[in-house]
């Protein structure tokens, strides 16, 4: 266990940040999974901007990596184009 007050505070901060990041990363994964389950192109086109915005915000806050956000947006855009 930590021996210094600053170390104990750092542990508390790290745990709080980890839980916060896990929540938002899980929420994003669920949103992507729900988006991939869509079969209607018009509905997917309507929901894509909100999902892309969510991924960009998470990347901006370093919850997910910016390249991961870019890769996900690219793959989801290709999925929209594949829908008939």
N, CA, C and O atoms as a Tinker XYZ file with bonds, in Angstrom:
   336  protein
     1  N      0.845000   -1.187000    0.000000    73     2
     2  CA     0.000000    0.000000    0.000000    64     1     3
     3  C      0.880000    1.236000    0.000000    63     2     4     5
     4  O      2.054000    1.182000    0.365000    81     3
     5  N      0.297000    2.345000   -0.413000    73     3     6
     6  CA     1.044000    3.592000   -0.521000    64     5     7
     7  C      1.423000    4.115000    0.862000    63     6     8     9
     8  O      0.689000    3.941000    1.835000    81     7
     9  N      2.586000    4.759000    0.922000    73     7    10
    10  CA     3.087000    5.291000    2.180000    64     9    11
    11  C      2.982000    6.805000    2.273000    63    10    12    13
    12  O      3.180000    7.373000    3.347000    81    11
    13  N      2.677000    7.460000    1.172000    73    11    14
    14  CA     2.618000    8.925000    1.170000    64    13    15
    15  C      1.205000    9.381000    0.838000    63    14    16    17
    16  O      0.467000    8.711000    0.115000    81    15
    17  N      0.854000   10.518000    1.373000    73    15    18
    18  CA    -0.476000   11.066000    1.138000    64    17    19
    19  C     -0.691000   11.315000   -0.350000    63    18    20    21
    20  O     -1.765000   11.036000   -0.884000    81    19
    21  N      0.333000   11.842000   -1.016000    73    19    22
    22  CA     0.188000   12.134000   -2.443000    64    21    23
    23  C      0.010000   10.845000   -3.247000    63    22    24    25
    24  O     -0.707000   10.832000   -4.247000    81    23
    25  N      0.656000    9.772000   -2.817000    73    23    26
    26  CA     0.492000    8.486000   -3.499000    64    25    27
    27  C     -0.921000    7.949000   -3.321000    63    26    28    29
    28  O     -1.506000    7.398000   -4.253000    81    27
    29  N     -1.470000    8.113000   -2.113000    73    27    30
    30  CA    -2.835000    7.661000   -1.875000    64    29    31
    31  C     -3.826000    8.457000   -2.713000    63    30    32    33
    32  O     -4.783000    7.902000   -3.252000    81    31
    33  N     -3.589000    9.760000   -2.819000    73    31    34
    34  CA    -4.461000   10.591000   -3.644000    64    33    35
    35  C     -4.354000   10.188000   -5.106000    63    34    36    37
    36  O     -5.360000   10.119000   -5.811000    81    35
    37  N     -3.145000    9.924000   -5.556000    73    35    38
    38  CA    -2.945000    9.520000   -6.948000    64    37    39
    39  C     -3.681000    8.207000   -7.231000    63    38    40    41
    40  O     -4.250000    8.039000   -8.310000    81    39
    41  N     -3.675000    7.282000   -6.277000    73    39    42
    42  CA    -4.394000    6.022000   -6.448000    64    41    43
    43  C     -5.897000    6.277000   -6.559000    63    42    44    45
    44  O     -6.569000    5.685000   -7.404000    81    43
    45  N     -6.421000    7.158000   -5.708000    73    43    46
    46  CA    -7.850000    7.491000   -5.775000    64    45    47
    47  C     -8.195000    8.121000   -7.121000    63    46    48    49
    48  O     -9.199000    7.764000   -7.737000    81    47
    49  N     -7.364000    9.057000   -7.578000    73    47    50
    50  CA    -7.622000    9.725000   -8.851000    64    49    51
    51  C     -7.578000    8.731000  -10.016000    63    50    52    53
    52  O     -8.421000    8.772000  -10.912000    81    51
    53  N     -6.599000    7.853000   -9.988000    73    51    54
    54  CA    -6.447000    6.880000  -11.062000    64    53    55
    55  C     -7.651000    5.959000  -11.125000    63    54    56    57
    56  O     -8.156000    5.664000  -12.209000    81    55
    57  N     -8.114000    5.504000   -9.970000    73    55    58
    58  CA    -9.282000    4.615000   -9.945000    64    57    59
    59  C    -10.530000    5.328000  -10.454000    63    58    60    61
    60  O    -11.318000    4.751000  -11.202000    81    59
    61  N    -10.705000    6.577000  -10.048000    73    59    62
    62  CA   -11.874000    7.330000  -10.500000    64    61    63
    63  C    -11.822000    7.533000  -12.015000    63    62    64    65
    64  O    -12.837000    7.378000  -12.694000    81    63
    65  N    -10.652000    7.875000  -12.546000    73    63    66
    66  CA   -10.516000    8.076000  -13.990000    64    65    67
    67  C    -10.730000    6.773000  -14.750000    63    66    68    69
    68  O    -11.354000    6.761000  -15.811000    81    67
    69  N    -10.211000    5.680000  -14.203000    73    67    70
    70  CA   -10.345000    4.379000  -14.864000    64    69    71
    71  C    -11.814000    3.997000  -14.980000    63    70    72    73
    72  O    -12.259000    3.555000  -16.040000    81    71
    73  N    -12.575000    4.164000  -13.892000    73    71    74
    74  CA   -13.995000    3.833000  -13.922000    64    73    75
    75  C    -14.755000    4.736000  -14.894000    63    74    76    77
    76  O    -15.633000    4.272000  -15.621000    81    75
    77  N    -14.421000    6.007000  -14.903000    73    75    78
    78  CA   -15.050000    6.968000  -15.807000    64    77    79
    79  C    -14.770000    6.574000  -17.256000    63    78    80    81
    80  O    -15.683000    6.541000  -18.081000    81    79
    81  N    -13.511000    6.275000  -17.565000    73    79    82
    82  CA   -13.142000    5.908000  -18.931000    64    81    83
    83  C    -13.785000    4.586000  -19.343000    63    82    84    85
    84  O    -14.220000    4.438000  -20.485000    81    83
    85  N    -13.848000    3.626000  -18.424000    73    83    86
    86  CA   -14.469000    2.339000  -18.735000    64    85    87
    87  C    -15.934000    2.518000  -19.076000    63    86    88    89
    88  O    -16.435000    1.881000  -20.004000    81    87
    89  N    -16.628000    3.372000  -18.346000    73    87    90
    90  CA   -18.047000    3.602000  -18.599000    64    89    91
    91  C    -18.261000    4.151000  -20.002000    63    90    92    93
    92  O    -19.098000    3.642000  -20.748000    81    91
    93  N    -17.510000    5.185000  -20.363000    73    91    94
    94  CA   -17.718000    5.814000  -21.666000    64    93    95
    95  C    -17.221000    4.940000  -22.807000    63    94    96    97
    96  O    -17.811000    4.958000  -23.888000    81    95
    97  N    -16.162000    4.182000  -22.601000    73    95    98
    98  CA   -15.693000    3.267000  -23.633000    64    97    99
    99  C    -16.719000    2.165000  -23.856000    63    98   100   101
   100  O    -16.969000    1.785000  -25.000000    81    99
   101  N    -17.319000    1.644000  -22.794000    73    99   102
   102  CA   -18.345000    0.609000  -22.907000    64   101   103
   103  C    -19.582000    1.170000  -23.607000    63   102   104   105
   104  O    -20.175000    0.495000  -24.447000    81   103
   105  N    -19.974000    2.397000  -23.268000    73   103   106
   106  CA   -21.119000    3.026000  -23.909000    64   105   107
   107  C    -20.882000    3.165000  -25.411000    63   106   108   109
   108  O    -21.791000    2.941000  -26.210000    81   107
   109  N    -19.669000    3.532000  -25.789000    73   107   110
   110  CA   -19.336000    3.665000  -27.214000    64   109   111
   111  C    -19.374000    2.308000  -27.902000    63   110   112   113
   112  O    -19.877000    2.196000  -29.020000    81   111
   113  N    -18.853000    1.283000  -27.252000    73   111   114
   114  CA   -18.883000   -0.055000  -27.853000    64   113   115
   115  C    -20.318000   -0.524000  -28.065000    63   114   116   117
   116  O    -20.635000   -1.117000  -29.096000    81   115
   117  N    -21.182000   -0.258000  -27.092000    73   115   118
   118  CA   -22.585000   -0.636000  -27.236000    64   117   119
   119  C    -23.242000    0.127000  -28.381000    63   118   120   121
   120  O    -24.039000   -0.443000  -29.127000    81   119
   121  N    -22.918000    1.402000  -28.525000    73   119   122
   122  CA   -23.495000    2.213000  -29.600000    64   121   123
   123  C    -23.035000    1.699000  -30.961000    63   122   124   125
   124  O    -23.826000    1.635000  -31.902000    81   123
   125  N    -21.762000    1.335000  -31.067000    73   123   126
   126  CA   -21.238000    0.811000  -32.330000    64   125   127
   127  C    -21.897000   -0.527000  -32.645000    63   126   128   129
   128  O    -22.248000   -0.792000  -33.795000    81   127
   129  N    -22.066000   -1.363000  -31.638000    73   127   130
   130  CA   -22.698000   -2.669000  -31.839000    64   129   131
   131  C    -24.146000   -2.492000  -32.312000    63   130   132   133
   132  O    -24.598000   -3.200000  -33.212000    81   131
   133  N    -24.858000   -1.561000  -31.711000    73   131   134
   134  CA   -26.241000   -1.304000  -32.110000    64   133   135
   135  C    -26.289000   -0.750000  -33.532000    63   134   136   137
   136  O    -27.187000   -1.085000  -34.305000    81   135
   137  N    -25.324000    0.093000  -33.870000    73   135   138
   138  CA   -25.279000    0.668000  -35.215000    64   137   139
   139  C    -25.020000   -0.417000  -36.255000    63   138   140   141
   140  O    -25.627000   -0.411000  -37.326000    81   139
   141  N    -24.127000   -1.340000  -35.944000    73   139   142
   142  CA   -23.817000   -2.415000  -36.885000    64   141   143
   143  C    -25.014000   -3.337000  -37.104000    63   142   144   145
   144  O    -25.106000   -3.993000  -38.142000    81   143
   145  N    -25.924000   -3.393000  -36.145000    73   143   146
   146  CA   -27.096000   -4.248000  -36.266000    64   145   147
   147  C    -28.178000   -3.633000  -37.144000    63   146   148   149
   148  O    -29.142000   -4.313000  -37.497000    81   147
   149  N    -28.037000   -2.358000  -37.502000    73   147   150
   150  CA   -29.048000   -1.700000  -38.331000    64   149   151
   151  C    -29.040000   -2.296000  -39.734000    63   150   152   153
   152  O    -27.989000   -2.647000  -40.270000    81   151
   153  N    -30.236000   -2.404000  -40.319000    73   151   154
   154  CA   -30.340000   -2.920000  -41.677000    64   153   155
   155  C    -30.935000   -1.895000  -42.635000    63   154   156   157
   156  O    -30.899000   -2.099000  -43.848000    81   155
   157  N    -31.477000   -0.805000  -42.118000    73   155   158
   158  CA   -32.082000    0.229000  -42.954000    64   157   159
   159  C    -31.070000    1.346000  -43.210000    63   158   160   161
   160  O    -30.529000    1.929000  -42.271000    81   159
   161  N    -30.821000    1.638000  -44.474000    73   159   162
   162  CA   -29.796000    2.616000  -44.831000    64   161   163
   163  C    -30.165000    4.027000  -44.363000    63   162   164   165
   164  O    -29.302000    4.742000  -43.853000    81   163
   165  N    -31.420000    4.442000  -44.524000    73   163   166
   166  CA   -31.804000    5.803000  -44.145000    64   165   167
   167  C    -31.661000    6.004000  -42.643000    63   166   168   169
   168  O    -31.220000    7.061000  -42.191000    81   167
   169  N    -32.031000    4.996000  -41.876000    73   167   170
   170  CA   -31.889000    5.090000  -40.422000    64   169   171
   171  C    -30.409000    5.163000  -40.031000    63   170   172   173
   172  O    -30.033000    5.928000  -39.142000    81   171
   173  N    -29.578000    4.364000  -40.699000    73   171   174
   174  CA   -28.144000    4.375000  -40.416000    64   173   175
   175  C    -27.536000    5.731000  -40.765000    63   174   176   177
   176  O    -26.684000    6.239000  -40.036000    81   175
   177  N    -27.977000    6.319000  -41.886000    73   175   178
   178  CA   -27.456000    7.640000  -42.275000    64   177   179
   179  C    -27.846000    8.715000  -41.273000    63   178   180   181
   180  O    -27.103000    9.673000  -41.062000    81   179
   181  N    -29.022000    8.555000  -40.652000    73   179   182
   182  CA   -29.457000    9.524000  -39.647000    64   181   183
   183  C    -28.647000    9.399000  -38.361000    63   182   184   185
   184  O    -28.318000   10.401000  -37.726000    81   183
   185  N    -28.329000    8.163000  -37.981000    73   183   186
   186  CA   -27.650000    7.934000  -36.704000    64   185   187
   187  C    -26.133000    8.085000  -36.796000    63   186   188   189
   188  O    -25.470000    8.244000  -35.771000    81   187
   189  N    -25.579000    8.038000  -37.992000    73   187   190
   190  CA   -24.121000    8.064000  -38.138000    64   189   191
   191  C    -23.484000    9.357000  -37.613000    63   190   192   193
   192  O    -22.472000    9.274000  -36.918000    81   191
   193  N    -24.024000   10.552000  -37.909000    73   191   194
   194  CA   -23.362000   11.772000  -37.397000    64   193   195
   195  C    -23.255000   11.814000  -35.875000    63   194   196   197
   196  O    -22.241000   12.259000  -35.336000    81   195
   197  N    -24.283000   11.360000  -35.187000    73   195   198
   198  CA   -24.236000   11.365000  -33.718000    64   197   199
   199  C    -23.184000   10.393000  -33.208000    63   198   200   201
   200  O    -22.464000   10.694000  -32.256000    81   199
   201  N    -23.096000    9.227000  -33.839000    73   199   202
   202  CA   -22.108000    8.234000  -33.421000    64   201   203
   203  C    -20.691000    8.719000  -33.720000    63   202   204   205
   204  O    -19.786000    8.542000  -32.904000    81   203
   205  N    -20.500000    9.322000  -34.872000    73   203   206
   206  CA   -19.179000    9.854000  -35.228000    64   205   207
   207  C    -18.777000   10.963000  -34.262000    63   206   208   209
   208  O    -17.613000   11.067000  -33.874000    81   207
   209  N    -19.743000   11.787000  -33.879000    73   207   210
   210  CA   -19.461000   12.857000  -32.920000    64   209   211
   211  C    -19.063000   12.280000  -31.566000    63   210   212   213
   212  O    -18.145000   12.785000  -30.920000    81   211
   213  N    -19.751000   11.223000  -31.137000    73   211   214
   214  CA   -19.417000   10.579000  -29.867000    64   213   215
   215  C    -17.994000   10.033000  -29.902000    63   214   216   217
   216  O    -17.235000   10.209000  -28.950000    81   215
   217  N    -17.635000    9.371000  -30.997000    73   215   218
   218  CA   -16.290000    8.808000  -31.109000    64   217   219
   219  C    -15.237000    9.911000  -31.115000    63   218   220   221
   220  O    -14.177000    9.759000  -30.508000    81   219
   221  N    -15.519000   11.021000  -31.796000    73   219   222
   222  CA   -14.570000   12.133000  -31.819000    64   221   223
   223  C    -14.388000   12.746000  -30.434000    63   222   224   225
   224  O    -13.274000   13.098000  -30.047000    81   223
   225  N    -15.481000   12.872000  -29.693000    73   223   226
   226  CA   -15.380000   13.420000  -28.334000    64   225   227
   227  C    -14.553000   12.512000  -27.440000    63   226   228   229
   228  O    -13.720000   12.987000  -26.668000    81   227
   229  N    -14.779000   11.203000  -27.540000    73   227   230
   230  CA   -14.013000   10.265000  -26.718000    64   229   231
   231  C    -12.535000   10.293000  -27.096000    63   230   232   233
   232  O    -11.670000   10.185000  -26.227000    81   231
   233  N    -12.246000   10.435000  -28.381000    73   231   234
   234  CA   -10.851000   10.520000  -28.810000    64   233   235
   235  C    -10.220000   11.815000  -28.319000    63   234   236   237
   236  O     -9.045000   11.837000  -27.954000    81   235
   237  N    -10.995000   12.893000  -28.309000    73   235   238
   238  CA   -10.480000   14.174000  -27.833000    64   237   239
   239  C    -10.159000   14.160000  -26.351000    63   238   240   241
   240  O     -9.271000   14.880000  -25.893000    81   239
   241  N    -10.888000   13.334000  -25.598000    73   239   242
   242  CA   -10.653000   13.229000  -24.156000    64   241   243
   243  C     -9.714000   12.087000  -23.802000    63   242   244   245
   244  O     -9.542000   11.769000  -22.625000    81   243
   245  N     -9.100000   11.463000  -24.815000    73   243   246
   246  CA    -8.148000   10.365000  -24.643000    64   245   247
   247  C     -8.767000    9.147000  -23.958000    63   246   248   249
   248  O     -8.074000    8.401000  -23.265000    81   247
   249  N    -10.065000    8.948000  -24.152000    73   247   250
   250  CA   -10.692000    7.748000  -23.632000    64   249   251
   251  C    -10.451000    6.607000  -24.606000    63   250   252   253
   252  O    -10.203000    5.475000  -24.193000    81   251
   253  N    -10.526000    6.906000  -25.905000    73   251   254
   254  CA   -10.077000    5.974000  -26.933000    64   253   255
   255  C     -9.047000    6.702000  -27.790000    63   254   256   257
   256  O     -9.009000    7.933000  -27.801000    81   255
   257  N     -8.231000    5.967000  -28.491000    73   255   258
   258  CA    -7.180000    6.561000  -29.317000    64   257   259
   259  C     -7.804000    7.206000  -30.553000    63   258   260   261
   260  O     -8.812000    6.721000  -31.068000    81   259
   261  N     -7.209000    8.290000  -31.023000    73   259   262
   262  CA    -7.780000    9.010000  -32.167000    64   261   263
   263  C     -7.789000    8.144000  -33.424000    63   262   264   265
   264  O     -8.696000    8.265000  -34.248000    81   263
   265  N     -6.789000    7.271000  -33.582000    73   263   266
   266  CA    -6.776000    6.398000  -34.755000    64   265   267
   267  C     -7.874000    5.344000  -34.665000    63   266   268   269
   268  O     -8.442000    4.951000  -35.684000    81   267
   269  N     -8.173000    4.889000  -33.460000    73   267   270
   270  CA    -9.267000    3.927000  -33.291000    64   269   271
   271  C    -10.586000    4.578000  -33.679000    63   270   272   273
   272  O    -11.416000    3.959000  -34.344000    81   271
   273  N    -10.778000    5.820000  -33.266000    73   271   274
   274  CA   -12.004000    6.528000  -33.630000    64   273   275
   275  C    -12.093000    6.681000  -35.144000    63   274   276   277
   276  O    -13.158000    6.475000  -35.726000    81   275
   277  N    -10.988000    7.039000  -35.781000    73   275   278
   278  CA   -10.978000    7.212000  -37.232000    64   277   279
   279  C    -11.261000    5.892000  -37.938000    63   278   280   281
   280  O    -12.016000    5.855000  -38.909000    81   279
   281  N    -10.659000    4.811000  -37.456000    73   279   282
   282  CA   -10.886000    3.499000  -38.064000    64   281   283
   283  C    -12.343000    3.066000  -37.914000    63   282   284   285
   284  O    -12.935000    2.540000  -38.855000    81   283
   285  N    -12.915000    3.284000  -36.743000    73   283   286
   286  CA   -14.311000    2.912000  -36.530000    64   285   287
   287  C    -15.228000    3.720000  -37.443000    63   286   288   289
   288  O    -16.134000    3.160000  -38.061000    81   287
   289  N    -15.003000    5.021000  -37.533000    73   287   290
   290  CA   -15.851000    5.858000  -38.392000    64   289   291
   291  C    -15.747000    5.417000  -39.841000    63   290   292   293
   292  O    -16.750000    5.379000  -40.554000    81   291
   293  N    -14.544000    5.083000  -40.281000    73   291   294
   294  CA   -14.346000    4.645000  -41.655000    64   293   295
   295  C    -15.089000    3.343000  -41.932000    63   294   296   297
   296  O    -15.767000    3.206000  -42.950000    81   295
   297  N    -14.954000    2.399000  -41.018000    73   295   298
   298  CA   -15.620000    1.102000  -41.211000    64   297   299
   299  C    -17.137000    1.247000  -41.175000    63   298   300   301
   300  O    -17.846000    0.581000  -41.930000    81   299
   301  N    -17.636000    2.121000  -40.296000    73   299   302
   302  CA   -19.085000    2.299000  -40.212000    64   301   303
   303  C    -19.617000    3.016000  -41.449000    63   302   304   305
   304  O    -20.723000    2.724000  -41.905000    81   303
   305  N    -18.840000    3.951000  -41.995000    73   303   306
   306  CA   -19.255000    4.634000  -43.218000    64   305   307
   307  C    -19.291000    3.639000  -44.381000    63   306   308   309
   308  O    -20.199000    3.684000  -45.211000    81   307
   309  N    -18.306000    2.747000  -44.440000    73   307   310
   310  CA   -18.315000    1.722000  -45.496000    64   309   311
   311  C    -19.515000    0.803000  -45.320000    63   310   312   313
   312  O    -20.097000    0.339000  -46.301000    81   311
   313  N    -19.884000    0.539000  -44.068000    73   311   314
   314  CA   -21.050000   -0.328000  -43.823000    64   313   315
   315  C    -22.325000    0.353000  -44.311000    63   314   316   317
   316  O    -23.203000   -0.305000  -44.870000    81   315
   317  N    -22.433000    1.656000  -44.107000    73   315   318
   318  CA   -23.610000    2.384000  -44.608000    64   317   319
   319  C    -23.684000    2.259000  -46.123000    63   318   320   321
   320  O    -24.758000    2.012000  -46.673000    81   319
   321  N    -22.550000    2.428000  -46.803000    73   319   322
   322  CA   -22.533000    2.354000  -48.257000    64   321   323
   323  C    -22.854000    0.951000  -48.763000    63   322   324   325
   324  O    -23.348000    0.790000  -49.879000    81   323
   325  N    -22.578000   -0.054000  -47.952000    73   323   326
   326  CA   -22.861000   -1.431000  -48.366000    64   325   327
   327  C    -24.341000   -1.777000  -48.214000    63   326   328   329
   328  O    -24.843000   -2.694000  -48.864000    81   327
   329  N    -25.038000   -1.030000  -47.344000    73   327   330
   330  CA   -26.464000   -1.295000  -47.167000    64   329   331
   331  C    -27.224000   -0.871000  -48.423000    63   330   332   333
   332  O    -26.892000    0.128000  -49.062000    81   331
   333  N    -28.239000   -1.643000  -48.758000    73   331   334
   334  CA   -29.010000   -1.319000  -49.967000    64   333   335
   335  C    -30.327000   -0.658000  -49.611000    63   334   336
   336  O    -31.106000   -0.316000  -50.501000    81   335
